[in-house]
Every structure is written in structure tokens, then in C-alpha cells.
Amino acid sequence: MIIAIGGEVFNVGGGSGISVNELIELLEEITGKNAKITHIEKQKGDVWDTLADTTKISTELNWKPEVKIEEGLKMFVAWYKKQIGKE
């Protein structure tokens, strides 16, 4: 996630990587459902890796991530279920 404050742009993230497959596995565990996965060829513009560099936000705002990916996903799934009325 990119955030702009006072004209400055900050990259916000956990500072560690997770593969799409790992993310899917976590979501399957959290939701208790199996994902329907279709593998296709790499698409133009696809990247191999993404990782938030939090150096600037850490240095300038003394910010650090406090929520691990699993905890954040659990919070998101609970919020989403509430939004669609399936708590």
C-alpha cells in the first residue's frame, strides 16, 4: 500500500514476502474453504516478486508493522463477512 502524507509518499507493508500459493493456503485455513485455482501462463506485466520497502516510513515516521499477515487476513475475513452479512 502506498500512502501520501504532506506531499511525501510512503510504502506501507509488512517488510517480508509471501507467495501467492502461501497466501491462498492461509485464506483456505482461515475460511475453511478450498480455493478453485486455475493456472494460466504468465501475463504481460506480471512480476515475480513484490516486497514493500518500509525503510522510508520507518526512518521518517518511526513506523513499523505490528500486524502479521495471518492476523491481518483473519481480521479482513471477519470484516468482509460482516459486510456481506455472513458473520
DSSP file (Angstrom, degrees, kcal/mol; ACC not computed):
  #  RESIDUE AA STRUCTURE BP1 BP2  ACC     N-H-->O    O-->H-N    N-H-->O    O-->H-N    TCO  KAPPA ALPHA  PHI   PSI    X-CA   Y-CA   Z-CA
    1    1 A M              0   0    0      0, 0.0    11,-3.8     0, 0.0     2,-0.5   0.000 360.0 360.0 360.0 137.3    0.0    0.0    0.0
    2    2 A I  E     -A   11   0A   0      9,-0.2     2,-0.4     7,-0.0     9,-0.2  -0.923 360.0-171.7-108.3 131.1    1.3    3.5   -0.9
    3    3 A I  E     -A   10   0A   0      7,-3.1     7,-3.9    -2,-0.5     2,-0.5  -0.973  10.7-152.5-124.4 137.6    0.3    6.4    1.4
    4    4 A A  E     +A    9   0A   0     -2,-0.4     2,-0.4     5,-0.3     5,-0.3  -0.943  16.1 176.3-110.5 127.9    1.0   10.1    0.8
    5    5 A I  E >  S-A    8   0A   0      3,-2.6     3,-2.4    -2,-0.5    -2,-0.0  -0.988  71.1 -17.3-132.2 121.9    1.3   12.4    3.8
    6    6 A G  T 3  S-     0   0    0     -2,-0.4     3,-0.1     1,-0.3    -1,-0.1   0.841 129.9 -49.5  55.2  35.9    2.1   16.1    3.4
    7    7 A G  T 3  S+     0   0    0      1,-0.3     2,-0.3     0, 0.0    -1,-0.3   0.303 116.6 114.8  86.4 -10.4    3.4   15.5   -0.2
    8    8 A E  E <   -A    5   0A   0     -3,-2.4    -3,-2.6     2,-0.0     2,-0.5  -0.704  57.4-143.1 -92.2 146.1    5.6   12.6    0.9
    9    9 A V  E     -A    4   0A   0     -2,-0.3     2,-0.4    -5,-0.3    -5,-0.3  -0.933  17.0-170.2-112.0 131.5    4.9    9.1   -0.4
   10   10 A F  E     -A    3   0A   0     -7,-3.9    -7,-3.1    -2,-0.5     2,-0.6  -0.959  19.8-136.5-124.4 139.0    5.4    6.1    1.9
   11   11 A N  E     -A    2   0A   0     -2,-0.4     2,-0.5    42,-0.3    46,-0.3  -0.834  24.5-163.0 -91.5 121.6    5.3    2.4    1.1
   12   12 A V        +     0   0    0    -11,-3.8     2,-0.3    -2,-0.6    41,-0.1  -0.923  31.6 111.9-112.3 126.2    3.4    0.6    3.8
   13   13 A G  S    S-     0   0    0     -2,-0.5    -2,-0.0    39,-0.1    38,-0.0  -0.965  73.8 -85.5-172.2-178.0    3.7   -3.2    4.3
   14   14 A G        -     0   0    0     -2,-0.3     3,-0.1     2,-0.2    39,-0.0   0.625  52.7-126.9 -82.4 -13.8    5.0   -5.9    6.5
   15   15 A G  S    S+     0   0    0      1,-0.2     2,-0.3    37,-0.0    -1,-0.0   0.578  79.7  86.4  79.2   8.5    8.5   -5.9    5.1
   16   16 A S  S    S-     0   0    0     37,-0.0    36,-0.2     2,-0.0    -2,-0.2  -0.966  73.5-117.5-137.6 157.2    8.5   -9.7    4.3
   17   17 A G        -     0   0    0     -2,-0.3     2,-0.3    34,-0.1    34,-0.1  -0.541  20.8-174.6 -96.2 158.7    7.4  -11.6    1.3
   18   18 A I        -     0   0    0     32,-0.3    32,-0.1    -2,-0.2     2,-0.1  -0.976  24.2-124.7-147.2 136.9    4.7  -14.3    0.9
   19   19 A S     >  -     0   0    0     -2,-0.3     4,-2.4     1,-0.1     5,-0.2  -0.385  24.5-115.3 -78.8 160.7    4.0  -16.3   -2.2
   20   20 A V  H  > S+     0   0    0      1,-0.2     4,-2.6     2,-0.2     5,-0.2   0.899 119.0  53.1 -60.3 -40.0    0.5  -16.3   -3.9
   21   21 A N  H  > S+     0   0    0      2,-0.2     4,-2.4     1,-0.2    -1,-0.2   0.901 108.9  48.2 -63.5 -40.8    0.3  -20.1   -3.0
   22   22 A E  H  > S+     0   0    0      2,-0.2     4,-2.4     1,-0.2    -1,-0.2   0.902 111.3  51.2 -64.6 -40.3    1.1  -19.4    0.7
   23   23 A L  H  X S+     0   0    0     -4,-2.4     4,-2.5     2,-0.2    -2,-0.2   0.921 110.2  48.9 -62.3 -44.7   -1.5  -16.6    0.7
   24   24 A I  H  X S+     0   0    0     -4,-2.6     4,-2.5     1,-0.2    -2,-0.2   0.922 110.2  51.5 -60.9 -45.0   -4.1  -19.0   -0.8
   25   25 A E  H  X S+     0   0    0     -4,-2.4     4,-2.3     1,-0.2    -2,-0.2   0.911 110.3  49.0 -59.8 -43.1   -3.2  -21.7    1.8
   26   26 A L  H  X S+     0   0    0     -4,-2.4     4,-2.6     1,-0.2    -1,-0.2   0.929 111.6  48.6 -61.8 -45.5   -3.6  -19.1    4.6
   27   27 A L  H  X S+     0   0    0     -4,-2.5     4,-2.6     1,-0.2     6,-0.4   0.872 109.8  52.6 -64.0 -36.2   -7.0  -18.0    3.3
   28   28 A E  H  X>S+     0   0    0     -4,-2.5     4,-2.0     2,-0.2     5,-0.6   0.922 111.5  46.7 -63.1 -43.3   -8.1  -21.6    2.9
   29   29 A E  H  <5S+     0   0    0     -4,-2.3    -2,-0.2     2,-0.2    -1,-0.2   0.928 115.6  45.3 -62.9 -45.5   -7.2  -22.3    6.6
   30   30 A I  H  <5S+     0   0    0     -4,-2.6    -2,-0.2     1,-0.2    -1,-0.2   0.895 122.5  34.8 -67.6 -41.9   -8.9  -19.1    7.8
   31   31 A T  H  <5S-     0   0    0     -4,-2.6    -1,-0.2     2,-0.2    -2,-0.2   0.679  97.3-131.5 -89.0 -18.3  -12.1  -19.5    5.8
   32   32 A G  T  <5S+     0   0    0     -4,-2.0     2,-0.3     1,-0.3    -3,-0.2   0.703  70.4 115.0  72.8  18.5  -12.3  -23.3    5.9
   33   33 A K      < -     0   0    0     -5,-0.6     2,-0.5    -6,-0.4    -1,-0.3  -0.884  67.0-122.2-121.2 152.5  -12.9  -23.4    2.2
   34   34 A N        -     0   0    0     -2,-0.3     2,-0.1    -3,-0.1    -9,-0.1  -0.806  29.0-126.3 -94.0 132.1  -10.8  -24.7   -0.7
   35   35 A A        -     0   0    0     -2,-0.5     2,-0.8   -11,-0.1    -1,-0.0  -0.451  12.1-130.0 -73.6 146.8   -9.8  -22.3   -3.4
   36   36 A K        -     0   0    0     -2,-0.1     2,-0.4     2,-0.0    -1,-0.1  -0.880  34.4-166.4 -96.5 105.9  -10.6  -23.0   -7.0
   37   37 A I        -     0   0    0     -2,-0.8     2,-0.5     2,-0.0    -2,-0.0  -0.809  16.6-174.4-105.2 131.8   -7.3  -22.5   -8.7
   38   38 A T        -     0   0    0     -2,-0.4     2,-0.5     2,-0.0    -2,-0.0  -0.985  16.1-148.1-121.8 119.0   -6.7  -22.2  -12.4
   39   39 A H        +     0   0    0     -2,-0.5     2,-0.3     0, 0.0    -2,-0.0  -0.741  24.0 171.8 -88.4 130.1   -3.1  -21.9  -13.5
   40   40 A I        -     0   0    0     -2,-0.5     3,-0.1     1,-0.1    -2,-0.0  -0.831  39.4 -78.7-128.8 169.0   -2.5  -19.8  -16.7
   41   41 A E        -     0   0    0     -2,-0.3    -1,-0.1     1,-0.1     2,-0.0  -0.277  62.3 -83.3 -65.0 154.0    0.6  -18.6  -18.5
   42   42 A K        -     0   0    0      1,-0.1     2,-0.3     4,-0.0    -1,-0.1  -0.333  50.6-133.4 -57.4 137.2    2.4  -15.5  -17.1
   43   43 A Q    >   -     0   0    0      1,-0.1     3,-2.5    -3,-0.1    -1,-0.1  -0.652  27.4 -88.2 -97.2 152.1    0.7  -12.4  -18.2
   44   44 A K  T 3  S+     0   0    0      1,-0.3    -1,-0.1    -2,-0.3     3,-0.1  -0.352 117.7  23.5 -55.9 129.4    2.4   -9.3  -19.7
   45   45 A G  T 3  S+     0   0    0      1,-0.3    -1,-0.3    -2,-0.0     2,-0.0   0.249  88.0 137.9  94.6 -12.5    3.2   -7.0  -16.8
   46   46 A D    <   -     0   0    0     -3,-2.5    -1,-0.3     1,-0.0     2,-0.3  -0.375  41.1-148.7 -63.6 145.2    3.3   -9.8  -14.2
   47   47 A V        -     0   0    0      1,-0.1     3,-0.1    -3,-0.1    -1,-0.0  -0.840  13.3-139.5-113.6 154.8    6.2   -9.6  -11.7
   48   48 A W  S    S+     0   0    0     -2,-0.3     2,-0.3     1,-0.2    -1,-0.1   0.898  84.5  12.5 -77.5 -42.2    8.0  -12.5  -10.0
   49   49 A D        -     0   0    0    -30,-0.1     2,-0.4     2,-0.0    -1,-0.2  -0.978  56.5-172.6-137.9 146.8    8.3  -10.8   -6.6
   50   50 A T        +     0   0    0     -2,-0.3     2,-0.3   -32,-0.1   -32,-0.3  -0.992  12.0 168.7-134.0 145.1    6.9   -7.8   -4.7
   51   51 A L        -     0   0    0     -2,-0.4     2,-0.4   -34,-0.1   -34,-0.1  -0.923  33.8-121.4-157.5 127.7    8.0   -6.6   -1.3
   52   52 A A        -     0   0    0     -2,-0.3     2,-0.9   -36,-0.2   -39,-0.1  -0.574  18.6-147.2 -73.3 123.7    7.3   -3.4    0.5
   53   53 A D        +     0   0    0     -2,-0.4     3,-0.4     1,-0.1   -42,-0.3  -0.828  19.6 178.8 -89.9 105.4   10.4   -1.4    1.3
   54   54 A T     >  +     0   0    0     -2,-0.9     4,-2.3     1,-0.2     5,-0.2   0.208  46.7 109.0 -95.1  15.0    9.5    0.2    4.6
   55   55 A T  H  > S+     0   0    0      1,-0.2     4,-2.6     2,-0.2     5,-0.2   0.927  79.3  46.0 -57.4 -49.1   12.8    2.0    5.2
   56   56 A K  H  > S+     0   0    0     -3,-0.4     4,-3.1     1,-0.2     5,-0.4   0.931 115.0  44.6 -64.3 -47.6   11.5    5.5    4.5
   57   57 A I  H  > S+     0   0    0    -46,-0.3     4,-1.6    -4,-0.3     6,-1.5   0.862 115.4  49.6 -67.1 -33.6    8.4    5.2    6.6
   58   58 A S  H  X S+     0   0    0     -4,-2.3     4,-0.9     4,-0.2    -2,-0.2   0.920 117.1  40.2 -67.7 -44.7   10.3    3.6    9.4
   59   59 A T  H  < S+     0   0    0     -4,-2.6    -2,-0.2    -5,-0.2    -3,-0.2   0.935 124.1  34.8 -70.8 -48.3   13.0    6.3    9.4
   60   60 A E  H  < S+     0   0    0     -4,-3.1    -3,-0.2    -5,-0.2    -2,-0.2   0.804 134.2  22.7 -83.3 -29.6   10.9    9.4    8.8
   61   61 A L  H  < S-     0   0    0     -4,-1.6    -3,-0.2    -5,-0.4    -1,-0.2   0.382  95.0-124.3-117.3   1.7    7.8    8.4   10.9
   62   62 A N     <  +     0   0    0     -4,-0.9     2,-0.3     1,-0.2    -4,-0.2   0.865  59.1 155.4  54.5  37.9    9.2    5.8   13.2
   63   63 A W        +     0   0    0     -6,-1.5    -1,-0.2    -9,-0.1    -2,-0.1  -0.713  19.3 173.9 -96.6 144.6    6.5    3.4   11.9
   64   64 A K        -     0   0    0     -2,-0.3     2,-0.1    -3,-0.1   -50,-0.1  -0.990  38.7 -97.1-145.2 149.8    6.8   -0.4   12.0
   65   65 A P        +     0   0    0      0, 0.0     3,-0.1     0, 0.0   -51,-0.0  -0.410  35.1 176.4 -66.8 140.0    4.3   -3.1   11.1
   66   66 A E        +     0   0    0      1,-0.1     2,-0.5    -2,-0.1   -52,-0.0   0.536  58.6  71.6-118.1 -14.4    2.5   -4.5   14.1
   67   67 A V  S    S-     0   0    0      4,-0.0    -1,-0.1     3,-0.0     2,-0.1  -0.923  73.1-139.3-112.4 121.5    0.1   -7.0   12.5
   68   68 A K     >  -     0   0    0     -2,-0.5     4,-2.7     1,-0.1     5,-0.2  -0.361  29.4-107.3 -71.9 157.5    1.4  -10.2   10.9
   69   69 A I  H  > S+     0   0    0      1,-0.2     4,-2.6     2,-0.2     5,-0.2   0.879 118.2  51.0 -56.8 -43.0   -0.1  -11.3    7.6
   70   70 A E  H  > S+     0   0    0      2,-0.2     4,-2.2     1,-0.2    -1,-0.2   0.929 112.7  45.6 -62.7 -44.9   -2.1  -14.2    9.2
   71   71 A E  H  > S+     0   0    0      1,-0.2     4,-2.3     2,-0.2    -2,-0.2   0.916 113.5  50.2 -63.5 -43.4   -3.6  -11.9   11.8
   72   72 A G  H  X S+     0   0    0     -4,-2.7     4,-2.5     1,-0.2    -2,-0.2   0.887 110.0  50.1 -63.1 -40.0   -4.4   -9.3    9.2
   73   73 A L  H  X S+     0   0    0     -4,-2.6     4,-2.9    -5,-0.2     5,-0.2   0.900 109.4  51.3 -65.4 -40.4   -6.1  -11.8    6.9
   74   74 A K  H  X S+     0   0    0     -4,-2.2     4,-2.2     2,-0.2    -2,-0.2   0.918 111.7  47.4 -61.4 -42.9   -8.2  -13.1    9.8
   75   75 A M  H  X S+     0   0    0     -4,-2.3     4,-2.4     2,-0.2    -2,-0.2   0.907 113.0  49.1 -64.8 -41.4   -9.3   -9.5   10.6
   76   76 A F  H  X S+     0   0    0     -4,-2.5     4,-3.1     2,-0.2    -2,-0.2   0.929 110.7  49.0 -64.6 -45.3  -10.0   -8.9    6.9
   77   77 A V  H  X S+     0   0    0     -4,-2.9     4,-2.7     2,-0.2     5,-0.2   0.913 112.1  49.0 -62.3 -42.7  -12.1  -12.1    6.5
   78   78 A A  H  X S+     0   0    0     -4,-2.2     4,-1.9    -5,-0.2    -1,-0.2   0.928 113.7  46.8 -62.1 -44.4  -14.1  -11.2    9.7
   79   79 A W  H  X S+     0   0    0     -4,-2.4     4,-2.2     2,-0.2    -2,-0.2   0.926 112.8  49.6 -61.5 -45.6  -14.7   -7.7    8.4
   80   80 A Y  H  X S+     0   0    0     -4,-3.1     4,-2.0     1,-0.2    -2,-0.2   0.919 108.9  51.3 -62.7 -44.6  -15.7   -8.9    5.0
   81   81 A K  H  <>S+     0   0    0     -4,-2.7     5,-3.3     1,-0.2     4,-0.4   0.887 110.2  50.6 -59.7 -38.6  -18.1  -11.5    6.3
   82   82 A K  H ><5S+     0   0    0     -4,-1.9     3,-0.8     3,-0.2    -1,-0.2   0.901 108.1  53.1 -65.2 -40.0  -19.7   -8.7    8.4
   83   83 A Q  H 3<5S+     0   0    0     -4,-2.2    -2,-0.2     1,-0.2    -1,-0.2   0.863 114.5  40.3 -63.7 -36.9  -20.0   -6.5    5.3
   84   84 A I  T 3<5S-     0   0    0     -4,-2.0    -1,-0.2    -5,-0.1    -2,-0.2   0.382 116.4-112.0 -96.0   5.3  -21.8   -9.2    3.3
   85   85 A G  T < 5S+     0   0    0     -3,-0.8    -3,-0.2    -4,-0.4    -4,-0.1   0.813  84.3 115.5  73.9  31.7  -24.0  -10.3    6.3
   86   86 A K      <       0   0    0     -5,-3.3    -4,-0.2    -6,-0.2    -5,-0.1  -0.318 360.0 360.0-126.7  50.3  -22.4  -13.7    6.8
   87   87 A E              0   0    0     -6,-0.2    -5,-0.1    -5,-0.2    -1,-0.1   0.496 360.0 360.0 -64.8 360.0  -20.8  -13.4   10.2
